[in-house]
């Protein structure tokens, strides 16, 4: 589903940024995808997605 209409980011984009990119906040996830928050309407949802995905984050040092 689309989370951010301004940037066209989906829940999958944000989850992958956390899982694969090692980001720890919604702001970091957005920046890793290319842009920060625009209007901010998606911020709460993005933060929730990041919090849900943090336990699934790959530890880069272990790989």
Phi and psi in radians as a Rosetta constraint file:
Dihedral C 1 N 2 CA 2 C 2 CIRCULARHARMONIC -1.319 0.35
Dihedral N 2 CA 2 C 2 N 3 CIRCULARHARMONIC 2.268 0.35
Dihedral C 2 N 3 CA 3 C 3 CIRCULARHARMONIC -1.734 0.35
Dihedral N 3 CA 3 C 3 N 4 CIRCULARHARMONIC -0.794 0.35
Dihedral C 3 N 4 CA 4 C 4 CIRCULARHARMONIC -2.021 0.35
Dihedral N 4 CA 4 C 4 N 5 CIRCULARHARMONIC 1.913 0.35
Dihedral C 4 N 5 CA 5 C 5 CIRCULARHARMONIC -1.337 0.35
Dihedral N 5 CA 5 C 5 N 6 CIRCULARHARMONIC -0.535 0.35
Dihedral C 5 N 6 CA 6 C 6 CIRCULARHARMONIC -1.077 0.35
Dihedral N 6 CA 6 C 6 N 7 CIRCULARHARMONIC -0.768 0.35
Dihedral C 6 N 7 CA 7 C 7 CIRCULARHARMONIC -1.798 0.35
Dihedral N 7 CA 7 C 7 N 8 CIRCULARHARMONIC -0.188 0.35
Dihedral C 7 N 8 CA 8 C 8 CIRCULARHARMONIC 1.326 0.35
Dihedral N 8 CA 8 C 8 N 9 CIRCULARHARMONIC 0.472 0.35
Dihedral C 8 N 9 CA 9 C 9 CIRCULARHARMONIC -1.524 0.35
Dihedral N 9 CA 9 C 9 N 10 CIRCULARHARMONIC 2.441 0.35
Dihedral C 9 N 10 CA 10 C 10 CIRCULARHARMONIC -1.822 0.35
Dihedral N 10 CA 10 C 10 N 11 CIRCULARHARMONIC 2.952 0.35
Dihedral C 10 N 11 CA 11 C 11 CIRCULARHARMONIC -1.056 0.35
Dihedral N 11 CA 11 C 11 N 12 CIRCULARHARMONIC -0.629 0.35
Dihedral C 11 N 12 CA 12 C 12 CIRCULARHARMONIC -1.116 0.35
Dihedral N 12 CA 12 C 12 N 13 CIRCULARHARMONIC -0.721 0.35
Dihedral C 12 N 13 CA 13 C 13 CIRCULARHARMONIC -1.017 0.35
Dihedral N 13 CA 13 C 13 N 14 CIRCULARHARMONIC -0.811 0.35
Dihedral C 13 N 14 CA 14 C 14 CIRCULARHARMONIC -1.194 0.35
Dihedral N 14 CA 14 C 14 N 15 CIRCULARHARMONIC -0.772 0.35
Dihedral C 14 N 15 CA 15 C 15 CIRCULARHARMONIC -1.073 0.35
Dihedral N 15 CA 15 C 15 N 16 CIRCULARHARMONIC -0.724 0.35
Dihedral C 15 N 16 CA 16 C 16 CIRCULARHARMONIC -1.157 0.35
Dihedral N 16 CA 16 C 16 N 17 CIRCULARHARMONIC -0.629 0.35
Dihedral C 16 N 17 CA 17 C 17 CIRCULARHARMONIC -1.084 0.35
Dihedral N 17 CA 17 C 17 N 18 CIRCULARHARMONIC -0.648 0.35
Dihedral C 17 N 18 CA 18 C 18 CIRCULARHARMONIC -1.301 0.35
Dihedral N 18 CA 18 C 18 N 19 CIRCULARHARMONIC -0.872 0.35
Dihedral C 18 N 19 CA 19 C 19 CIRCULARHARMONIC -1.164 0.35
Dihedral N 19 CA 19 C 19 N 20 CIRCULARHARMONIC -0.793 0.35
Dihedral C 19 N 20 CA 20 C 20 CIRCULARHARMONIC -1.740 0.35
Dihedral N 20 CA 20 C 20 N 21 CIRCULARHARMONIC -0.534 0.35
Dihedral C 20 N 21 CA 21 C 21 CIRCULARHARMONIC -1.638 0.35
Dihedral N 21 CA 21 C 21 N 22 CIRCULARHARMONIC -0.172 0.35
Dihedral C 21 N 22 CA 22 C 22 CIRCULARHARMONIC 1.343 0.35
Dihedral N 22 CA 22 C 22 N 23 CIRCULARHARMONIC 0.245 0.35
Dihedral C 22 N 23 CA 23 C 23 CIRCULARHARMONIC -1.311 0.35
Dihedral N 23 CA 23 C 23 N 24 CIRCULARHARMONIC 2.721 0.35
Dihedral C 23 N 24 CA 24 C 24 CIRCULARHARMONIC -2.162 0.35
Dihedral N 24 CA 24 C 24 N 25 CIRCULARHARMONIC -0.062 0.35
Dihedral C 24 N 25 CA 25 C 25 CIRCULARHARMONIC -2.385 0.35
Dihedral N 25 CA 25 C 25 N 26 CIRCULARHARMONIC 2.831 0.35
Dihedral C 25 N 26 CA 26 C 26 CIRCULARHARMONIC -1.109 0.35
Dihedral N 26 CA 26 C 26 N 27 CIRCULARHARMONIC -0.661 0.35
Dihedral C 26 N 27 CA 27 C 27 CIRCULARHARMONIC -1.074 0.35
Dihedral N 27 CA 27 C 27 N 28 CIRCULARHARMONIC -0.760 0.35
Dihedral C 27 N 28 CA 28 C 28 CIRCULARHARMONIC -1.123 0.35
Dihedral N 28 CA 28 C 28 N 29 CIRCULARHARMONIC -0.685 0.35
Dihedral C 28 N 29 CA 29 C 29 CIRCULARHARMONIC -1.068 0.35
Dihedral N 29 CA 29 C 29 N 30 CIRCULARHARMONIC -0.813 0.35
Dihedral C 29 N 30 CA 30 C 30 CIRCULARHARMONIC -1.100 0.35
Dihedral N 30 CA 30 C 30 N 31 CIRCULARHARMONIC -0.772 0.35
Dihedral C 30 N 31 CA 31 C 31 CIRCULARHARMONIC -1.123 0.35
Dihedral N 31 CA 31 C 31 N 32 CIRCULARHARMONIC -0.634 0.35
Dihedral C 31 N 32 CA 32 C 32 CIRCULARHARMONIC -1.196 0.35
Dihedral N 32 CA 32 C 32 N 33 CIRCULARHARMONIC -0.403 0.35
Dihedral C 32 N 33 CA 33 C 33 CIRCULARHARMONIC -1.535 0.35
Dihedral N 33 CA 33 C 33 N 34 CIRCULARHARMONIC -0.189 0.35
Dihedral C 33 N 34 CA 34 C 34 CIRCULARHARMONIC 2.197 0.35
Dihedral N 34 CA 34 C 34 N 35 CIRCULARHARMONIC -0.364 0.35
Dihedral C 34 N 35 CA 35 C 35 CIRCULARHARMONIC -2.567 0.35
Dihedral N 35 CA 35 C 35 N 36 CIRCULARHARMONIC 2.724 0.35
Dihedral C 35 N 36 CA 36 C 36 CIRCULARHARMONIC -1.522 0.35
Dihedral N 36 CA 36 C 36 N 37 CIRCULARHARMONIC -2.980 0.35
Dihedral C 36 N 37 CA 37 C 37 CIRCULARHARMONIC -1.153 0.35
Dihedral N 37 CA 37 C 37 N 38 CIRCULARHARMONIC 2.497 0.35
Dihedral C 37 N 38 CA 38 C 38 CIRCULARHARMONIC -1.767 0.35
Dihedral N 38 CA 38 C 38 N 39 CIRCULARHARMONIC -1.492 0.35
Dihedral C 38 N 39 CA 39 C 39 CIRCULARHARMONIC -1.434 0.35
Dihedral N 39 CA 39 C 39 N 40 CIRCULARHARMONIC -0.372 0.35
Dihedral C 39 N 40 CA 40 C 40 CIRCULARHARMONIC 1.530 0.35
Dihedral N 40 CA 40 C 40 N 41 CIRCULARHARMONIC -0.035 0.35
Dihedral C 40 N 41 CA 41 C 41 CIRCULARHARMONIC -1.111 0.35
Dihedral N 41 CA 41 C 41 N 42 CIRCULARHARMONIC -0.425 0.35
Dihedral C 41 N 42 CA 42 C 42 CIRCULARHARMONIC -1.641 0.35
Dihedral N 42 CA 42 C 42 N 43 CIRCULARHARMONIC -0.086 0.35
Dihedral C 42 N 43 CA 43 C 43 CIRCULARHARMONIC -1.013 0.35
Dihedral N 43 CA 43 C 43 N 44 CIRCULARHARMONIC -0.791 0.35
Dihedral C 43 N 44 CA 44 C 44 CIRCULARHARMONIC -1.081 0.35
Dihedral N 44 CA 44 C 44 N 45 CIRCULARHARMONIC -0.772 0.35
Dihedral C 44 N 45 CA 45 C 45 CIRCULARHARMONIC -1.131 0.35
Dihedral N 45 CA 45 C 45 N 46 CIRCULARHARMONIC -0.772 0.35
Dihedral C 45 N 46 CA 46 C 46 CIRCULARHARMONIC -1.082 0.35
Dihedral N 46 CA 46 C 46 N 47 CIRCULARHARMONIC -0.728 0.35
Dihedral C 46 N 47 CA 47 C 47 CIRCULARHARMONIC -1.086 0.35
Dihedral N 47 CA 47 C 47 N 48 CIRCULARHARMONIC -0.720 0.35
Dihedral C 47 N 48 CA 48 C 48 CIRCULARHARMONIC -1.118 0.35
Dihedral N 48 CA 48 C 48 N 49 CIRCULARHARMONIC -0.746 0.35
Dihedral C 48 N 49 CA 49 C 49 CIRCULARHARMONIC -1.075 0.35
Dihedral N 49 CA 49 C 49 N 50 CIRCULARHARMONIC -0.730 0.35
Dihedral C 49 N 50 CA 50 C 50 CIRCULARHARMONIC -1.103 0.35
Dihedral N 50 CA 50 C 50 N 51 CIRCULARHARMONIC -0.804 0.35
Dihedral C 50 N 51 CA 51 C 51 CIRCULARHARMONIC -1.040 0.35
Dihedral N 51 CA 51 C 51 N 52 CIRCULARHARMONIC -0.708 0.35
Dihedral C 51 N 52 CA 52 C 52 CIRCULARHARMONIC -1.169 0.35
Dihedral N 52 CA 52 C 52 N 53 CIRCULARHARMONIC -0.572 0.35
Dihedral C 52 N 53 CA 53 C 53 CIRCULARHARMONIC -1.574 0.35
Dihedral N 53 CA 53 C 53 N 54 CIRCULARHARMONIC -0.320 0.35
Dihedral C 53 N 54 CA 54 C 54 CIRCULARHARMONIC -0.932 0.35
Dihedral N 54 CA 54 C 54 N 55 CIRCULARHARMONIC -0.702 0.35
Dihedral C 54 N 55 CA 55 C 55 CIRCULARHARMONIC -1.111 0.35
Dihedral N 55 CA 55 C 55 N 56 CIRCULARHARMONIC -0.320 0.35
Dihedral C 55 N 56 CA 56 C 56 CIRCULARHARMONIC -1.667 0.35
Dihedral N 56 CA 56 C 56 N 57 CIRCULARHARMONIC 0.056 0.35
Dihedral C 56 N 57 CA 57 C 57 CIRCULARHARMONIC -1.160 0.35
Dihedral N 57 CA 57 C 57 N 58 CIRCULARHARMONIC 2.347 0.35
Dihedral C 57 N 58 CA 58 C 58 CIRCULARHARMONIC -1.306 0.35
Dihedral N 58 CA 58 C 58 N 59 CIRCULARHARMONIC 2.396 0.35
Dihedral C 58 N 59 CA 59 C 59 CIRCULARHARMONIC -1.508 0.35
Dihedral N 59 CA 59 C 59 N 60 CIRCULARHARMONIC 1.972 0.35
Dihedral C 59 N 60 CA 60 C 60 CIRCULARHARMONIC -1.133 0.35
Dihedral N 60 CA 60 C 60 N 61 CIRCULARHARMONIC -0.556 0.35
Dihedral C 60 N 61 CA 61 C 61 CIRCULARHARMONIC -1.210 0.35
Dihedral N 61 CA 61 C 61 N 62 CIRCULARHARMONIC -0.459 0.35
Dihedral C 61 N 62 CA 62 C 62 CIRCULARHARMONIC -1.421 0.35
Dihedral N 62 CA 62 C 62 N 63 CIRCULARHARMONIC -0.251 0.35
